[in-house]
Amino acid sequence: MVAAAHHSACVLLVDGFEETEAVTVIDVLRRAGVRTAVVGVESRRVVGSHDIAIDADATLADVRAGGARFDAVVLPGGMPGAASLRDSPEVRAFVVAQHRAGAIAAAICAAPIALAAFGLLDGKRATCFPGFEAELGGATFVDERVVDAGDVMTSRAVGTALSFSLALVARLSGPERADELQRKMLVG
């Protein structure tokens, strides 16, 4: 297995994102040694759905201009954040291009609606926050905490954010690294 430091991810934030989902993913991936960029879709200062502000590392325009390539692109949920991600042509172009280049497209809570709108869930198993099942497009909804469908990964809510994050670590850095973090963090 290649060292974790060689893997990278970005977490896309837009106003109205779900803070716990975003910060959990960022924290756990960074603990695992995955280079994790926090990317503000519209600006570097992004305010979550519970009025917690995050200063992103870069804007999406900066990342796109720099031609960065990631091993995973993560979309946290929250409303109206998830709808804003879904409705952004820039986010669509970026996520689809990263996915085509081999990145895992990952989304939690309501954000799988964005992956569905981008056509990335067609024919895949997926999950989401209760009430958004009808917006999963061509996906097959499954009632599981985390659904790893290979090139896409989805999860349900704040309460599944840690499981989702550890599943991403397992894919990017190997199951041994995920198990080690799970033990160190006293998960389960």
C-alpha positions in Angstrom: 0.0 0.0 0.0 1.3 3.4 -0.9 1.9 5.8 2.0 -1.2 7.8 2.9 0.7 11.1 2.3 0.4 10.4 -1.4 -3.4 10.5 -1.3 -5.4 13.7 -1.5 -9.0 14.8 -1.0 -10.9 18.0 -1.2 -14.0 19.0 0.7 -16.2 21.5 -1.1 -18.0 24.0 1.2 -20.7 26.4 0.3 -22.8 28.6 2.6 -25.3 26.4 4.4 -23.1 23.3 4.7 -23.5 21.0 7.6 -20.6 21.8 9.9 -20.2 18.4 11.8 -20.2 16.5 8.5 -17.6 18.8 6.9 -15.3 19.1 9.9 -15.5 15.4 10.8 -14.4 14.4 7.2 -11.6 17.0 7.2 -10.3 16.0 10.6 -10.3 12.3 10.1 -8.8 12.4 6.7 -6.0 14.7 7.9 -5.4 12.4 10.9 -4.9 9.6 8.4 -2.3 11.6 6.5 -4.5 12.3 3.5 -3.7 15.7 2.1 -7.1 17.4 2.5 -7.9 20.7 0.9 -10.9 22.7 2.3 -12.3 24.4 -0.8 -14.8 27.3 -0.7 -17.1 27.2 -3.7 -17.8 30.9 -3.8 -15.3 32.4 -1.3 -12.7 31.4 1.3 -14.9 32.3 4.2 -17.9 29.9 4.3 -20.7 29.9 6.9 -22.4 26.7 7.8 -26.1 26.0 8.4 -25.6 26.6 12.2 -23.7 29.9 11.7 -20.2 28.4 12.2 -17.7 30.0 9.8 -14.8 28.1 8.3 -11.9 29.7 6.5 -11.2 27.5 3.5 -7.7 26.8 2.2 -8.6 28.0 -1.3 -11.6 28.8 -3.6 -12.9 26.5 -6.2 -11.8 29.0 -8.9 -8.2 28.8 -7.5 -8.2 25.0 -7.4 -9.7 24.7 -10.9 -7.2 27.3 -12.3 -4.3 25.4 -10.7 -5.4 22.1 -12.3 -5.3 20.2 -9.0 -6.2 16.5 -9.1 -7.7 14.7 -6.1 -8.2 11.1 -5.1 -11.6 12.0 -3.5 -14.0 14.9 -3.7 -16.3 15.2 -0.7 -19.6 17.0 -0.5 -21.0 17.6 3.0 -24.8 17.9 3.4 -26.8 20.6 5.1 -29.4 22.8 3.6 -29.4 25.0 1.6 -25.7 23.9 1.1 -26.5 20.6 -0.6 -29.0 22.3 -3.0 -26.4 25.0 -3.8 -23.8 22.4 -4.6 -26.3 20.6 -6.9 -27.2 23.8 -8.7 -23.7 25.1 -9.2 -22.4 24.7 -12.8 -18.8 25.2 -11.5 -19.2 22.4 -8.9 -20.8 20.1 -11.5 -17.9 20.7 -13.9 -15.3 20.2 -11.2 -16.8 17.1 -9.6 -17.5 15.4 -12.9 -13.9 16.2 -14.2 -12.3 14.9 -11.0 -14.5 11.7 -11.1 -13.6 11.1 -14.7 -10.0 11.4 -13.8 -10.4 8.6 -11.1 -11.5 10.5 -8.0 -14.1 8.9 -5.6 -17.1 11.2 -5.5 -18.4 11.1 -2.0 -21.4 12.8 -0.4 -23.3 12.7 2.9 -26.7 13.7 4.1 -28.6 15.7 1.5 -25.5 16.1 -0.7 -26.0 12.9 -2.7 -28.7 14.9 -4.6 -25.8 16.7 -6.2 -24.1 13.5 -7.3 -27.4 12.3 -8.7 -28.0 15.6 -10.6 -24.4 15.2 -12.0 -25.4 11.7 -13.3 -22.8 10.0 -11.0 -25.3 7.8 -9.1 -27.0 6.3 -12.2 -27.1 2.5 -11.7 -25.4 2.7 -8.3 -26.4 1.8 -4.8 -26.7 4.9 -2.7 -28.1 6.4 0.5 -29.0 9.8 1.8 -30.7 11.7 4.5 -34.3 10.5 5.0 -36.7 12.4 2.7 -34.3 12.9 -0.1 -34.6 9.4 -1.6 -36.8 10.6 -4.5 -33.9 12.9 -5.6 -31.4 10.1 -6.1 -32.2 9.9 -9.8 -31.1 6.6 -11.3 -29.6 5.2 -8.1 -31.0 2.3 -6.0 -31.6 3.6 -2.5 -30.3 1.4 0.3 -30.9 2.1 4.0 -27.3 1.7 5.2 -25.1 4.1 7.1 -22.4 4.2 4.4 -22.7 2.9 0.9 -19.4 2.3 -1.0 -20.3 1.8 -4.6 -16.8 1.8 -5.9 -16.3 5.2 -7.5 -19.0 6.8 -5.4 -19.6 6.8 -1.7 -22.7 8.1 0.1 -23.8 8.4 3.7 -26.8 9.5 5.7 -26.3 12.3 8.3 -24.4 13.8 11.1 -24.6 10.6 13.1 -22.9 8.6 10.3 -20.2 11.2 9.6 -17.5 9.3 11.5 -18.3 6.0 9.8 -18.3 7.8 6.4 -14.9 9.4 7.2 -13.4 6.1 8.3 -14.7 4.4 5.1 -13.0 7.1 3.1 -9.7 6.5 5.0 -10.1 2.8 4.3 -10.4 3.5 0.6 -7.6 6.1 0.4 -5.1 4.8 2.9 -6.1 1.2 3.4 -8.3 -0.7 6.0 -5.4 -1.0 8.4 -5.1 2.7 8.7 -8.8 3.1 9.2 -8.8 0.4 11.9 -5.8 2.1 13.6 -7.7 5.4 13.7 -10.9 3.8 14.9 -9.0 2.3 17.8 -7.1 5.6 18.6 -10.4 7.6 18.4 -12.3 5.0 20.6 -14.9 4.5 17.9 -17.2 1.6 18.4 
